[in-house]
Amino acid sequence: MATATDAGSAAPRTALRHRLAEHGIDRNLLLLVPAVVFVIALFIYPFLYGLQLSFQPQPGMDAAKQYGTTPFANYRLFFADSYLRDTIWITLKLGVPAALFNVLASVPIAFRMRGRFRGKRTITTILVVPITLGTVLTAEGLIAFLGPTGWLNKVLLTLHLVDDPVRLVHNYWGVLFSLIISGFPFAFLLTLAYLSGIDPSLEQAAATLGANWWSRFRHITLPLLAPGLCITFCLTFVLAFSVFPSAIMVGEPSRETRVISIAAFHAQFEQYDYAMGSAIAMIMGAIMLIVIALVFALRARFYRGATGGKG
Amino acid sequence: MTITQRAPAPEETPAPSATRGRLVMRPGVWLVWGGVVFFLVMLAGVVGAVVVSSFGTRWFGGWLPEGWTTRWYGESWRNFNLGGVMRVTIEVALAVVAISILVGTPAAYALARREFVGKKLLMVTFLLPILIPPFTYGIPLASVLTKYVGQNIVAVVLANLVPSVPFVILVMTPFIEQIDPKIEAAARMCGAKTLVVFTRILAPLLIPGMLAAAILILVRTVGMFELTFLTAGNDSQTLVVALFYSVSAAGIRAQQEVDSMAVLYMLSMLVLLVVALRYVNPTQLVTQIKEDRPE
């Protein structure tokens, strides 16, 4: 696109340049070239490479043994083998509740934090800290804290709330907690940003007309916030969907929390079946895009327009 | 007469709704703050358990370890070759920051100032690496990088650039839009070429924005597990990846060594975060990104 400026030969050069400039194409667009080259070389090319690799099953691997080296052998194996196919549901079962919880819990908290008050910066900072913990430290901490001899179980046993230690790690719940700890601060920050972009005078106007807090929220704030919540949901879902370290460390990676990224990793780096690994990665991306498309289709039914505030 | 009629009306209407609002909100307020406190207590437990364990001698089932020591830090530093790992982490992070700023800022400038055919498509292309989970493009990327570059520090840097360059573009575009184009126009009137406009006019004005982007990229790169994990070889692991391997290999090493390593990781991230928050207001930044996002 940007190189088109230099393509014209000597004679019609000025004319072509003028015509291109009318469409906004001039030499300044050369500034885009390095970034475009980067994205093509390191993102688009590997993606297409993986895509064509996934249609070329490696001889001697499971897929080729069962279905021959036909183009769709990897995909057929993935959807025929329940151990592989179920990873989709396991991932969705973890990712959707985690993303929903993160978004829904951050709405009321962001509401409280909207105005100016003392210590707001401190509280925001503390809520942001988990972003820096990273999945590995969170997993370590969860094992130590929620494990059978961890502090939480000790408190529960001392208070006689339970008779036996509650099993919260090395299963579904451990991974869910780790997703909430690492995803919630992110969702909260985004929601707070979107909420502060909504002009408060809209709500005040509704209040002077006699609307109570629920109808103010339902008819004014929620429709204005909905697009932001959709984006927040998508971004937290992306984080939750590619869960890998915590699914291995605090989960039960062979059964209950065998998420799709573990299956892809297993194929790529343990079986050295690059074709299958790429195929699973492509399926992962496709599911991701389907979920995002569903969320945005839902969003299209809400009000779209300016939020009236600074945003 | 009209004045006396109108006067009580606006006073009456907000008053009942305000009191009703407050009465209903009360338990809600407590619930919200209760939730925040619960989350923070859990968080303190998770972090505290690791920190306490890293300073304890032996910890079997009691409330606290039997004694206190700092020797695990020295041992984990030696056993896991943390000096080397730290060096790799810093090298990777600095290289990613420098390259992504150098590549991303000019692109952000073009996107902020120009309207052209295919701009929407280009914006979507730049958004994709941020929207798609790293594992999805990381696996094919790892195959490509292993084939052409090998499993070394260059591959790690290249892989980490994939989400970083678009991130710089996203953060910098609103920063550039804030700058009055008249300043550049004036410089061009005086005969400055694009390069001079960049180095003498834009760069000084953009330093706060570049600093913010650099710090955010630094935090992201140090914390980025997936891409580094997929592309790193034995001698090009960053701190997160080394930490993950040491957890997977637990049993060979004392648990406390792993914990002390985790604490070191957390401390370095915390320092970065505190520095970052001095320069960047996270909520503001997100709002700026939001404005720019093509819908």
Interface residues (C-beta under 8 A of the other chain):
Chain A: M1 H23 G24 I25 D26 R27 N28 L29 L31 L32 P34 A35 V36 F38 V39 L42 F43 I44 Y45 P46 F47 Y49 G50 L51 L53 A105 P108 I109 F111 R112 I123 T124 T125 I126 L127 V128 V129 P130 I131 T132 L133 G134 T135 V136 L137 T138 A139 E140 G141 L142 A144 F145 T149 G150 W151 L152 K154 F177 I181 F184 L189 L190 L192 A193 Y194 S196 G197 A207 T208 L209 G210 A211 N212 W213 W214 P227 G228 I231 C234 L235 V238 L239 F241 S242 F244 P245 I248 M249 S261 A264 F265 Q268 Y274 G277 S278 I280 A281 M282 M284 G285 M288 I292 R304 K310 G311
Chain B: P10 T13 P14 S17 A18 R20 G21 V24 M25 G28 V29 L31 V32 W33 G35 V36 F39 L40 M42 L43 G45 V46 V47 G48 A49 V50 S53 F60 G61 W63 L102 V103 G104 P106 A107 Y109 A110 L111 R113 R114 E115 F116 V117 G118 K119 L122 T125 F126 L128 P129 L131 I132 P133 P134 F135 T136 Y137 G138 I139 P140 L141 A142 S143 V144 L145 L158 A159 L161 V162 V165 P166 I169 T194 V219 G223 F225 E226 F229 V240 L243 F244 V247 S248 V258 D259 A262 Y265 M266 M269 L270 L272 L273 L277 P282 T283 Q284 L285 V286 T287 K290 E291 R293 E295
